[in-house]
Amino acid sequence: MADQTLKQTLTDAMKTAMRAKEKATLNAVRLILAEIKRIEVDERIDIDDARVLVVLDKMCKQRRDSISQYENAGREELAEQERFEMGVIQSYMPTPLSDDELEGLIKEAIATSGAEAVKDMGKVVAILKPKVQGRADMGAVSQKIKALLA
């Protein structure tokens, strides 16, 4: 089913988790689907795979932030729950880029945009973001761009 959308894949995963009585996985997939549904209702659109990746990426970032807050507060059981959810979310995302692949894409974007200094960073990010969405942490990407433009 190569033509199946990410949203359909998530719906099928929810049904599979329900049948297998995998409560934790079911809850995590339902969280993803609820966020997708919220966006569809709020914006009155049918969400496409590119937008689903943006949603998944955002949800992973939220989980990373929560994990560090829970660890700092000594709430390891809550941090563990967030790690599990993040693992489920990441399983629906494309394979992350290696450091070498990412650096190559950044250098290509810098060359394409003609960026010469940190003030030109926005041009580089605009070219790069669609290529790395869901495959790299944009915070880390920004740091690498700054380092190469400095």
DOFIKOL-918277 format. One record per residue: residue number from 0; chain; x, y, z of N, C-alpha, C, O in turn. Coordinates in steps of 0.2 Angstrom, whole numbers, plus 5000, padded with zeros to 4 digits. Layout:
REM DOFIKOL-918277
{NUM A {X Y Z} {X Y Z} {X Y Z} {X Y Z}}
...
//
This chain:
REM DOFIKOL-918277
{0 A {5004 4994 5000} {5000 5000 5000} {5004 5006 5000} {5004 5010 5005}}
{1 A {5008 5007 4995} {5013 5013 4994} {5009 5019 4994} {5012 5025 4995}}
{2 A {5003 5019 4991} {4999 5025 4990} {4995 5027 4996} {4991 5032 4996}}
{3 A {4996 5024 5002} {4992 5025 5008} {4995 5031 5011} {5001 5032 5012}}
{4 A {4991 5036 5014} {4993 5042 5017} {4996 5040 5024} {4994 5035 5027}}
{5 A {4999 5045 5027} {5002 5044 5034} {4996 5044 5038} {4996 5040 5043}}
{6 A {4991 5048 5037} {4985 5048 5041} {4981 5041 5041} {4979 5039 5046}}
{7 A {4981 5038 5035} {4978 5032 5035} {4982 5026 5039} {4979 5022 5042}}
{8 A {4988 5027 5038} {4993 5022 5041} {4992 5023 5049} {4992 5018 5052}}
{9 A {4991 5029 5051} {4990 5030 5059} {4983 5027 5061} {4983 5024 5066}}
{10 A {4978 5028 5057} {4972 5025 5058} {4972 5018 5059} {4969 5015 5063}}
{11 A {4975 5015 5054} {4976 5007 5054} {4980 5005 5060} {4979 5000 5063}}
{12 A {4985 5009 5062} {4989 5007 5068} {4985 5008 5074} {4986 5004 5079}}
{13 A {4981 5013 5074} {4976 5013 5080} {4972 5007 5081} {4971 5004 5086}}
{14 A {4969 5005 5075} {4965 4999 5075} {4969 4993 5077} {4966 4988 5081}}
{15 A {4975 4992 5075} {4979 4986 5076} {4981 4986 5084} {4980 4981 5087}}
{16 A {4982 4992 5087} {4984 4993 5094} {4978 4991 5098} {4978 4988 5103}}
{17 A {4972 4993 5095} {4966 4991 5099} {4964 4984 5099} {4963 4981 5105}}
{18 A {4965 4981 5094} {4964 4973 5093} {4969 4970 5098} {4967 4965 5101}}
{19 A {4975 4972 5098} {4981 4969 5102} {4981 4971 5109} {4985 4968 5113}}
{20 A {4976 4975 5111} {4975 4978 5118} {4982 4981 5120} {4984 4980 5126}}
{21 A {4985 4984 5116} {4992 4988 5118} {4990 4995 5120} {4990 5000 5115}}
{22 A {4988 4996 5126} {4985 5002 5128} {4990 5008 5127} {4987 5013 5125}}
{23 A {4996 5007 5129} {5001 5013 5129} {5002 5015 5121} {5001 5021 5120}}
{24 A {5002 5010 5117} {5003 5012 5110} {4997 5015 5107} {4997 5020 5104}}
{25 A {4991 5013 5109} {4985 5015 5107} {4984 5022 5109} {4982 5027 5105}}
{26 A {4986 5024 5115} {4985 5031 5118} {4990 5036 5114} {4988 5041 5112}}
{27 A {4996 5033 5113} {5000 5038 5109} {4998 5039 5102} {4998 5045 5100}}
{28 A {4995 5034 5098} {4993 5035 5092} {4987 5039 5092} {4986 5044 5087}}
{29 A {4982 5038 5097} {4976 5043 5097} {4978 5050 5098} {4975 5055 5096}}
{30 A {4984 5051 5102} {4986 5058 5103} {4988 5061 5096} {4986 5067 5095}}
{31 A {4991 5057 5092} {4994 5060 5086} {4987 5061 5081} {4987 5067 5079}}
{32 A {4983 5057 5081} {4977 5058 5077} {4972 5063 5080} {4969 5067 5076}}
{33 A {4972 5064 5086} {4968 5070 5089} {4971 5077 5087} {4968 5081 5086}}
{34 A {4978 5077 5087} {4981 5083 5085} {4980 5085 5077} {4979 5090 5076}}
{35 A {4980 5079 5073} {4979 5080 5066} {4971 5082 5065} {4970 5087 5061}}
{36 A {4967 5079 5069} {4960 5081 5068} {4958 5088 5071} {4955 5092 5068}}
{37 A {4962 5090 5076} {4961 5097 5078} {4963 5102 5073} {4960 5107 5072}}
{38 A {4969 5101 5070} {4971 5105 5064} {4966 5105 5059} {4964 5111 5056}}
{39 A {4963 5099 5057} {4959 5099 5051} {4952 5103 5053} {4949 5106 5048}}
{40 A {4950 5102 5059} {4944 5106 5061} {4945 5113 5061} {4941 5117 5059}}
{41 A {4950 5115 5065} {4952 5122 5066} {4953 5126 5059} {4951 5132 5058}}
{42 A {4957 5123 5054} {4958 5126 5048} {4954 5124 5042} {4954 5126 5037}}
{43 A {4949 5120 5044} {4944 5117 5039} {4948 5115 5032} {4946 5117 5027}}
{44 A {4953 5110 5033} {4957 5107 5028} {4957 5100 5029} {4956 5097 5034}}
{45 A {4959 5096 5024} {4961 5089 5024} {4969 5090 5024} {4972 5092 5020}}
{46 A {4972 5087 5029} {4979 5087 5030} {4983 5083 5026} {4981 5077 5025}}
{47 A {4988 5085 5023} {4992 5080 5019} {4998 5078 5022} {5000 5080 5028}}
{48 A {5002 5073 5019} {5008 5070 5023} {5013 5075 5025} {5016 5074 5030}}
{49 A {5014 5080 5021} {5019 5085 5023} {5017 5089 5029} {5021 5090 5034}}
{50 A {5011 5090 5030} {5008 5093 5036} {5008 5089 5042} {5010 5091 5047}}
{51 A {5007 5082 5041} {5007 5077 5046} {5014 5077 5049} {5015 5076 5055}}
{52 A {5019 5077 5044} {5026 5077 5047} {5028 5083 5051} {5031 5082 5056}}
{53 A {5025 5089 5049} {5026 5095 5053} {5023 5094 5060} {5026 5095 5065}}
{54 A {5017 5091 5060} {5014 5089 5067} {5018 5084 5071} {5019 5085 5077}}
{55 A {5020 5079 5068} {5024 5074 5071} {5031 5077 5074} {5033 5076 5080}}
{56 A {5034 5081 5070} {5040 5085 5072} {5039 5089 5078} {5043 5089 5083}}
{57 A {5033 5093 5078} {5031 5097 5084} {5030 5093 5090} {5032 5095 5095}}
{58 A {5026 5087 5089} {5025 5083 5095} {5031 5080 5098} {5032 5079 5104}}
{59 A {5036 5078 5094} {5043 5076 5096} {5046 5081 5100} {5049 5080 5106}}
{60 A {5046 5087 5098} {5049 5093 5101} {5046 5094 5108} {5050 5095 5113}}
{61 A {5039 5094 5108} {5036 5094 5114} {5038 5089 5119} {5039 5090 5125}}
{62 A {5039 5083 5117} {5041 5077 5121} {5048 5078 5124} {5049 5077 5130}}
{63 A {5052 5080 5119} {5059 5082 5122} {5059 5087 5127} {5063 5086 5132}}
{64 A {5055 5092 5126} {5055 5097 5132} {5052 5095 5138} {5055 5096 5144}}
{65 A {5047 5091 5138} {5044 5088 5144} {5048 5083 5147} {5049 5083 5153}}
{66 A {5052 5079 5143} {5057 5074 5146} {5062 5078 5150} {5063 5076 5156}}
{67 A {5065 5083 5148} {5070 5087 5152} {5067 5090 5158} {5070 5090 5163}}
{68 A {5061 5093 5157} {5058 5096 5163} {5056 5090 5168} {5057 5091 5174}}
{69 A {5053 5084 5166} {5052 5079 5171} {5058 5076 5174} {5058 5075 5180}}
{70 A {5064 5076 5170} {5070 5073 5173} {5073 5078 5178} {5075 5076 5184}}
{71 A {5072 5085 5177} {5075 5090 5182} {5070 5090 5188} {5073 5092 5193}}
{72 A {5064 5088 5187} {5060 5088 5193} {5060 5081 5197} {5057 5080 5202}}
{73 A {5064 5076 5194} {5065 5070 5197} {5059 5065 5196} {5057 5061 5200}}
{74 A {5055 5067 5191} {5049 5063 5190} {5050 5058 5184} {5048 5059 5178}}
{75 A {5054 5053 5185} {5057 5048 5180} {5051 5044 5177} {5051 5043 5171}}
{76 A {5046 5042 5181} {5040 5039 5178} {5037 5043 5172} {5034 5040 5167}}
{77 A {5036 5049 5173} {5033 5053 5168} {5037 5054 5162} {5035 5055 5157}}
{78 A {5044 5055 5164} {5049 5056 5158} {5049 5049 5154} {5049 5050 5148}}
{79 A {5048 5044 5157} {5048 5037 5154} {5042 5037 5149} {5042 5035 5143}}
{80 A {5036 5039 5151} {5030 5039 5147} {5031 5044 5141} {5029 5042 5136}}
{81 A {5034 5049 5142} {5035 5054 5137} {5040 5051 5132} {5039 5052 5125}}
{82 A {5045 5047 5134} {5050 5044 5130} {5046 5039 5125} {5048 5038 5119}}
{83 A {5042 5035 5129} {5038 5030 5125} {5034 5033 5119} {5034 5031 5114}}
{84 A {5030 5038 5121} {5026 5042 5116} {5030 5045 5111} {5029 5044 5105}}
{85 A {5036 5047 5112} {5041 5050 5107} {5043 5044 5102} {5044 5045 5096}}
{86 A {5044 5038 5105} {5046 5033 5101} {5041 5031 5096} {5042 5029 5090}}
{87 A {5035 5031 5099} {5029 5029 5094} {5028 5034 5089} {5028 5033 5083}}
{88 A {5029 5041 5091} {5028 5046 5086} {5034 5046 5080} {5033 5046 5074}}
{89 A {5040 5044 5083} {5046 5044 5078} {5045 5038 5073} {5048 5038 5068}}
{90 A {5042 5033 5076} {5041 5027 5071} {5037 5029 5065} {5037 5025 5060}}
{91 A {5033 5034 5065} {5030 5036 5059} {5033 5042 5055} {5030 5044 5050}}
{92 A {5039 5043 5057} {5043 5049 5054} {5048 5046 5049} {5050 5040 5050}}
{93 A {5050 5049 5044} {5056 5046 5040} {5062 5045 5043} {5063 5048 5049}}
{94 A {5067 5042 5041} {5073 5040 5044} {5077 5047 5045} {5077 5051 5040}}
{95 A {5079 5048 5051} {5083 5054 5052} {5089 5055 5048} {5092 5050 5046}}
{96 A {5091 5061 5046} {5097 5062 5042} {5103 5061 5046} {5104 5063 5052}}
{97 A {5109 5058 5043} {5115 5058 5046} {5118 5065 5047} {5116 5069 5043}}
{98 A {5123 5066 5051} {5127 5072 5051} {5130 5074 5045} {5129 5080 5043}}
{99 A {5133 5069 5041} {5136 5071 5035} {5130 5073 5029} {5131 5078 5026}}
{100 A {5125 5069 5029} {5119 5071 5025} {5117 5078 5026} {5116 5082 5022}}
{101 A {5116 5080 5033} {5113 5086 5035} {5118 5092 5033} {5116 5097 5030}}
{102 A {5124 5090 5034} {5129 5096 5033} {5130 5097 5025} {5130 5103 5023}}
{103 A {5129 5092 5021} {5129 5092 5014} {5123 5097 5012} {5124 5101 5007}}
{104 A {5117 5095 5014} {5111 5099 5013} {5112 5106 5015} {5110 5111 5011}}
{105 A {5115 5107 5021} {5116 5114 5023} {5120 5118 5018} {5119 5124 5016}}
{106 A {5126 5115 5017} {5131 5118 5012} {5128 5120 5005} {5129 5125 5002}}
{107 A {5124 5115 5003} {5120 5116 4996} {5115 5122 4997} {5115 5126 4992}}
{108 A {5111 5122 5002} {5107 5128 5003} {5110 5134 5004} {5108 5139 5001}}
{109 A {5116 5134 5007} {5120 5141 5008} {5122 5143 5001} {5122 5149 4999}}
{110 A {5125 5138 4997} {5127 5140 4990} {5121 5142 4986} {5122 5147 4982}}
{111 A {5115 5139 4986} {5109 5141 4982} {5107 5148 4984} {5105 5151 4980}}
{112 A {5107 5149 4991} {5104 5155 4993} {5109 5161 4992} {5107 5167 4992}}
{113 A {5115 5160 4991} {5120 5165 4991} {5122 5168 4998} {5124 5174 4998}}
{114 A {5120 5165 5003} {5121 5167 5010} {5128 5168 5012} {5132 5164 5010}}
{115 A {5130 5174 5015} {5137 5175 5016} {5138 5176 5024} {5143 5175 5026}}
{116 A {5133 5178 5027} {5133 5180 5034} {5127 5177 5038} {5122 5175 5035}}
{117 A {5128 5177 5045} {5122 5175 5049} {5116 5179 5048} {5110 5176 5049}}
{118 A {5116 5185 5045} {5110 5189 5044} {5106 5186 5038} {5100 5187 5037}}
{119 A {5109 5182 5034} {5106 5178 5028} {5103 5171 5030} {5101 5168 5026}}
{120 A {5103 5170 5037} {5101 5163 5039} {5094 5161 5037} {5093 5156 5035}}
{121 A {5090 5166 5037} {5083 5165 5035} {5082 5162 5028} {5078 5158 5027}}
{122 A {5086 5165 5023} {5086 5162 5016} {5088 5155 5016} {5085 5151 5013}}
{123 A {5093 5153 5020} {5095 5146 5020} {5090 5141 5024} {5089 5136 5021}}
{124 A {5087 5144 5029} {5082 5140 5033} {5076 5139 5028} {5073 5133 5028}}
{125 A {5074 5144 5024} {5068 5143 5020} {5069 5138 5014} {5065 5134 5013}}
{126 A {5075 5137 5012} {5077 5132 5007} {5077 5125 5010} {5075 5120 5008}}
{127 A {5080 5125 5016} {5082 5119 5020} {5076 5116 5023} {5075 5109 5023}}
{128 A {5071 5120 5026} {5066 5117 5030} {5062 5111 5027} {5061 5106 5030}}
{129 A {5059 5113 5021} {5055 5107 5017} {5059 5101 5016} {5056 5095 5016}}
{130 A {5066 5101 5016} {5070 5095 5014} {5071 5091 5021} {5072 5085 5020}}
{131 A {5072 5095 5026} {5074 5091 5033} {5068 5090 5037} {5069 5087 5043}}
{132 A {5062 5093 5036} {5056 5092 5040} {5055 5085 5043} {5054 5081 5038}}
{133 A {5055 5084 5049} {5054 5077 5052} {5060 5073 5051} {5060 5067 5054}}
{134 A {5065 5075 5049} {5071 5071 5048} {5077 5074 5052} {5082 5071 5053}}
{135 A {5076 5080 5055} {5082 5083 5059} {5078 5088 5063} {5073 5091 5062}}
{136 A {5081 5089 5069} {5079 5094 5074} {5081 5101 5071} {5087 5103 5070}}
{137 A {5076 5105 5070} {5077 5112 5067} {5082 5116 5072} {5085 5120 5069}}
{138 A {5082 5115 5078} {5086 5119 5083} {5093 5117 5081} {5097 5122 5081}}
{139 A {5095 5111 5081} {5102 5109 5079} {5104 5111 5072} {5109 5113 5071}}
{140 A {5099 5111 5067} {5100 5113 5061} {5102 5121 5061} {5107 5122 5057}}
{141 A {5099 5125 5064} {5100 5132 5065} {5107 5133 5068} {5111 5137 5065}}
{142 A {5109 5129 5073} {5116 5130 5076} {5121 5128 5071} {5126 5132 5070}}
{143 A {5120 5123 5066} {5125 5121 5061} {5125 5126 5056} {5131 5128 5054}}
{144 A {5119 5129 5054} {5119 5135 5049} {5123 5141 5052} {5128 5143 5048}}
{145 A {5122 5143 5058} {5126 5148 5061} {5133 5147 5061} {5137 5151 5059}}
{146 A {5135 5141 5063} {5142 5139 5063} {5146 5140 5056} {5151 5142 5056}}
{147 A {5142 5137 5051} {5145 5138 5044} {5145 5145 5041} {5149 5146 5037}}
{148 A {5140 5149 5044} {5140 5156 5041} {5144 5161 5045} {5146 5166 5043}}
{149 A {5146 5159 5051} {5150 5163 5055} {5157 5165 5053} {5161 5168 5056}}
//
